[in-house]
Every structure is written in structure tokens, then in C-alpha cells.
Amino acid sequence: MPASALADGLRRVGAGTRRTIARLGFAARFAFAVLVHSPEGLKRVRLTLREIYFSGVLSLVIILVSGLFVGMVLALQGYDILQRYGASESLGVMVALSLLRELGPVVAALLFASRAGSAITAEIGLMKATDQLAAMEMMAVDPLARVVAPRFWGGVISMPLLAALFSTMGVYGAYLVGVKLLGLDAGAFWGNMQAGVDFRADIVNGIIKSAVFGMIVSLIAVFEGYDAAPTAEGVSRATTRTVVASSLSILAADFVLTVFMFRGVGVI
Amino acid sequence: MNRSTIDLWVGIFVALGLGAVLFLSLKVGNLVTTGSQKGYHIEAAFDNIGGLKSRAPVKAAGVIVGRVESIRLDPKTYEAQVSLNIEPQYQFTKDTIASILTSGLLGEVYVGLAVGGDTQMIADGGRIAKTQSAVVLEKLIGQFLFDKAASGGGQ
């Protein structure tokens, strides 16, 4: 009896592994298919513009407000620690580097995943559940080109812009708290920031990071929607999976990118 | 939501995003060093520059009058050649002393200019003859300990 229970358990593990690998393989083939169908989808610029509106423009408020508050909190906490060492003039460079290298791309991508990624998954999942995707195929309209590719590229284009806006608002929030509230010298604040921030190493790397995160979030969102079980429960599960999987992937990818970008170039 | 409204909002969004990138590059990253082209250059040689970095401020009487443009080692004299970019409205006498100073114990390192009494001014591409190296704290402590030991041995 225990032997068969053990075999059952192993069988379940095996089936789970097999399903996971099959899903990963499907996701990879799906990603490839989206790229192949992208030129066809991008020909209708209007569709992509509409998706930039839905995932980018409608995320503006949450990104701008969060950026401002993150910058203000960073400045308050940073000032508290830096002034113990008499280095409160370094507040500007500390906030700017934290935002440009890590917080801007990562937090903006996390917000984007929960604000726009979940919406994309729910939309595509519902289209599948209500047989709209099948209907398109019946009419010889390719859903990958017509539905998936514009949403994917809309997210990829929006993400770096949102991350840049997040960092900008963060720097402005730090300026408000540091200079206007805590009374730091504005010249020292900006001067140290400008001396410490490098265009190539910090700003360009931050933009590359946010573009990679945009691809990850958009791809996971469209894949989960396309792969959702065509029921109400299936769509809700797919939406949850999008947020969880993209958040984890963003954080993991951030570590990998940071190792490649900032290690061995004398920064870390 | 009709077409032109969406177009308008996407346009605003993209313009805002590019504006943010521009702001980060220019104001935060200081990609284009403002006034870098306008100023004139002065060279100065130091025995030891300590922690001086390029783009560090150049101050006279505590006022920022320019920036350090480049630092390199002279292969013959083994001195650090520091090129200073000075704003054009400021002129310095030929006997000006350039020293490398630190604002506070942990503050930033900068080049301080102390003006002398000469009537002639340094021209563009000129050289500051008198310089004072950075104070290296370890050497200072070493010297202090050595002096202490020497005076203690005398008793």
C-alpha cells in the first residue's frame, strides 16, 4: 500500500513537471509567433496607438503619483541617514541613482503589470471565453496579428516612457522634500546629482532595463490571456497568474540585468 | 473615445515621456555640461590630487567659478595634469595658487583658487605655476605618529 501511494505521489510530480515544461515550450513558441506576426499587426498603426492609450496613457496617473511619493519618501529617509555622517548634500545623487538604476524601472514595471498587464490578460481571456478569437479565425483574421501583437507592442513602447516619467517625478519629489522642506542648498542638490550620475552607465542602462521589463510584462500578459481556460474562473486565474508571474520575473530579471550592467564596471 | 482624442492623448503621453528622458539626461545626468564651450582653460600640475574627479567644482572664495574638465598623468614628470574650465567672466592673476581641498571631512573634493597680487592675468590655455596637493589623511596621521615617537624618544 505505501509503495503504491509513493508511486502515485511520484506520478503527480512527474505529470506536474511535464505540464510545466509543455507550458513553457508553448509560451516560447507563442512569443516567437507574436514576433513573426508583429510586422503584419504593426501595419495597422491605429491599433497599436489605441493600445498605447489603454496601457500607457491610462497608467499615467498612478505612475506619476507613485513616483512623486517614492521620491519624497526616499529623500526623507535618505536625509535622516546621510546627515548622521554630515553628507546630507549627497541626498540628490543618492535619490537620483536609486531611481534611475533600480526603483524607476522596477517599481514602474510592477505598477504597470498590475495596472495594464492584468487588464490585457482579462481582455484577451474574455475574448477567448466568448469565442471572439475563434470568430476572427473563421473570418480569416489572424488574432495574433489583430489582437495580440498590438497589445504586446503597446506595452513595450509605453514601459520605458512610464519608467522615465516615474524617475523624473521621483527626482522632483526629492527636490521638493530636500530643498523646499528640509532646507538643503539647491545648488549642492543638483550639482552633486549631476556630478554623480553618468548618462551611459545610469540613464541608458535604466532605459534598457525598463524596455526589457516592458517586453516581459507584455508577453506574460498576452500569453496568459491567450492561454486562459475559456471560463469565468479561467480568466480570473489567468489575471492573477499574470500579476504574480510578471512581478516575480521583473524582480529576477532585474537582478540578472544589474549583475550584467553594473558589476565589473567599477560601480559595484 | 474617438480617434482624434486617442491620438491626442498618445501624443501627449509620448511627448511627456520623451520630455522626461530629456530632463533626466540634461538636468540629472548633465549630459551637456552647460557653459562648457563658453569657458576658457587653465592647466595646473599637482603632485597628488587625492580624490579629485573630473567635473568637480573649481571655487574661488567659496564661489563656484568653473569645473575640472580632465585629469591625466604626465608621463615624464609623473605629476597629475588637471585641466580647469573657468567661466569667461572670471579672470585670475598669474600668481594664483591652486589647491585641492575637501569641504568637510567627508564632503566633495574641489579645486580652490587663492588670488595673488599680480597685475597680469592668466590667458586661455595658460598654466597655474603654484599648486598645493591634496592632504592625504593617512600621511598626516603617519607623520603625527612619527613626530610623537621622536619627541617621546627624546625624553
Interface residues (C-beta under 8 A of the other chain):
Chain A: R46 L49 R50 I52 Y53 G56 V57 L60 Y85 G86 A87 E89 A96 L100 S158 P160 L161 L162 A164 L165 S167 T168 V171 G187 W190 G191 N192 M193 Q194 A195 V197 D198 F199 D202 I203 I207
Chain B: M1 R3 I6 D7 W9 V10 I12 F13 V14 L16 G17 L18 A20 V21 F23 L24 S25 K27 V28 G29 N30 L31 K53 R55 A56 P57 I64 G104 L105 L106 G107 E108
